[in-house]
């Protein structure tokens, strides 16, 4: 789950398959981290995990609004596709993992120790997602 405003990865999960449980874990992490006070728009593709009853129930229970575009509208997911391209290019393609846990730890390191706090984003004025969010908070506080 990526916050479109700052490009920060706010929720993620790794499993052997992309099941409803996997995407719910990522969404749960995002909700736990952000603790939204107002209704939040959640955009996804048309995968079966995003049309399941469990997904719909979680969305309703957490005051979220689900957005899903028509087939073939790949640009709606451009931010997520760009993130996965960067992850593969900058980290995964350079490594061979002996275990799934080793891969999970490396993805954690990429997201939480590099991508969110360090990796500069053109969209954010060459600030990392974390730096961009801090800057926006300071602006809102008038600092």
Secondary structure, DSSP 8 states (H G I E B T S, - for coil): -B-TTT--B------SS--HHHHHHHHHHHHHHH--SS-EEEEE-S-GGGSSHHHHHHHHHTTEEEEE--TT-GGGGHHHHHHHHHHHHHTGGG---SSHHHHHHHHHIIIIIIITTT--BGGGTSB-HHHHHHHHHHHHHT-
